[in-house]
């Protein structure tokens, strides 16, 4: 039953190897046949040779900033991944290197890890999906053993359900939707619907094949009418956004004598823009629009089902200490938005894998706040200056999942053995004020634009660097000669920045976004300017 491979899944390998710096570091990692001395510790670290333990088991202790607090998992090298909160605010997460689920009580700050007697000794599996059910059970996916697991928090018992594997399946994200569980099969190219009241090996699933052959089926989201939205795409070749009329399909099947009905009768397909290549995360906002995260760029996108138009957004550039660039190999760092969710306030939240950030986008104010996670593992960045000694405070924690609980955003650090929380209720250190929220320009035009950065009355001066990010090459932002990219603000003071926005002669008419703002060491605050090119 177990697939051939190591803990890094097909999906993870695809995403990581598209980053040149990460690819170089992965190629440096020892293979099982070389440098594979194992010092037994009686912990999950024994699943890795000594030479790989710093890379996969953690490189330091938990850290904190004014906005982020981290907590170290007591057991060494658990590789936490999928995470969710229950109705009491307890945090539950799956451990890919142990097969366990664990609970963290935010009040007592106590971890409880629940042994899984059904898990194979030494087994490892990426667990991308998790959800908490009203009956007090935690459900999670397991790609190595093609399984869906149920853990009862009442009797503390596990139950394994076989996932329908035809060819190369990869059960990934999981959501409990009323009386059913929905799972996307990433490489099996289907959506699966499961009745959670079943048990044992003979489990009935309803699987809906995706409309694009030989593609992957990524994350999904449900709208207010119970339609399921998901993406199909081919690696680096683009794809489609799919709307599946779940109610219409199920009603027709129940009223028909046929065992199956043509899927195309119940789906609507929207071609993705060419700039959107790897849409992993998907969410439906409370206004009915769909947001998608693109993991091979610094972009995230909004789709309006009414106008059928996509709007492209951009993050700030990753901080240098996330990728190091000691060899100079990284020419254009990208942030890689991964999963994406929404909260009760209508904000859009996503993790940026190679920026080590948790980001919060407010569509109403067109603002973006990016919270920097302090822990970093130097084995996942270009952090070796050539001396064999890794640079301190350089690398990535591999923040692969998060969950929203009110104003708190809980997340896991896969290679640092931590969980953490962002408190979005804490006041930010500055405000960004724009001369205007919109601009109208013609190809070949340019215009000066004023940005005012105002600090709050904090105790100490703060240093900032400017954020000037564009979604298109033909739309550029340049500082005027008397402005500077880095500056310091004393408490309760302001700095006026003048930039020039250029539109090249070959610019295509349309509406585009520019992100401007300021980046401190632990948080970035930006606002979007809407530029209309006539």
C-alpha positions, 0 to 999 in steps of 0.5 A: 500500500505504501508508495515509493518515496520520502517525506517530501510529496510529489506536490511539495517537490514540484513546488520547491524545485521550481525555486532555483535556490531551493532546488540547489539546496535540495540537491545538496541534501544527503541521499539515504545511501550517503552520510546516513549515520543515525544516532538513535534518540528514541524520538521521531528524529530517528527517521532522518540521518544525523546530517539531515536533522537540522534541516527537517527537525528544527534549527533553534528555539521558538521566537516571538515578535510584537505580532507573532508568538511561537511555541515549540512542540515538546516532541522533537522532529514531528513536522507539523502540517495541517492545522485547525481550531475547535469551538473552544479555541483549542488548536489541533494539528497533524504531525507528518513524521509521527502519524499523530494529531496533537492539541495545543491549549492556548490558555494553559500553553500545554501540548497534548500529543495522541499516539496513533497505534495504527501508524506504521513504525517509521512511517511518514506522510504529508498531511495537507488537509484537516477539519474539526467535526461537530461530533468532536472528531478531527479528520485529516488526509494522508497521502503516503497511505492513500487514507483519510483518518478520523480521530475522536477527541472523546475516546482518543481513538483513531480510525483509518478509511481507505481513500479510492486510489486509481493510479497516482492519487494524492488526497490533499485538502479536506473540508467538512460540509454538513453531512459530508466531507469534501477532498480534492485528489491533487494528482488523481484529478478528482473531487471526492465526497465522503459520508463521515458516518461510514467506517472500516475498509469498505467505504463509499465515495462519490468521486467527480472527475475534473473536466481537464484531462491529465491536470491536477485538481487543487484546492476548493471552496464552497459559495453561498449556493453550495457550488464548489469552486476549484482549479485544474491546471498543468504545471507551468501551462496554466489551467481553468477555474471550475464551478461545479453545481453540486446541488444540481448534480446530486438532485439530478442523480437522485431523480435519474435511473442512470448511475452517472450523468455527464459532468459537463452538464453541471460545470462552468469553466473559466480560463485562467489568465496567463499570469496565473500558473499554479493556483493552489489555494482557493476561497470564496469571500463573503461578497461571493468573489473567488480568491486564488493564490499562485505558488510560482509567483508573488501574485494572488488573484480575485475572480468576480463571477458576475463580471467574469473578470480576474484582478491580479494583486501582488505581495511585497518582495521577500526580505533578504534574510528569507533567501540569503542569496550568498551565492547570488543565484536568486535574481528575482525573489518571489513570495509564493502565496500558498493556501488562502482563506477568509475571516468573519471581517471579509479579509483574505488571509494567505501564507507566503511560503518563501517570504516566511509571512502570514498575510492579511488583505482587506478588500474594502480598504485595499490594504495588505499587512504581511506579518513576518514569522521570526523562526527561520531554518537556514537549510532552506535558503541560500544561507551558507557564505561558503565557510560551511557555517550557516548564517544566523536568522536566514532561511525558511520555517516552511509555513505550509498551513494556517487556520483562522480563529477570530482575530488570531491566525494559527500556523505550523512551521514544518521544518522548525517543529513549532506552531505559532499565532498571529494576533491581528488585533495588535495595533500596527506601527504606522499608517500609509496614506495615498495621494489617490487610490486610483490613477488613469494613464495612457501608454507612454505616460508617467505621473508623480505620486505622493505617499505619506508614511506616518508612525504611531506614538511608539517608544522608539524610532523604527526603521523602514524600507519602501514597498514598490511592487507592480503586477506587470512589467509595463507598469513601473514605479521609480523613486524621485532623486530626493527620496530614499528606499530606506528611512527611520521614523521617530514616534508620531512623525511622518515621511513623504515619499514621491515616486513616479509611475511609468506606463510603457508604450507597449502597455495593454489597456486594462485595470492593474494594481500597484502595491506601495507601503513600508516594510519593517523587520517584523511587519509590512503595511501596504496599500494598492493603487488601481491604475487604469490604462486607457 
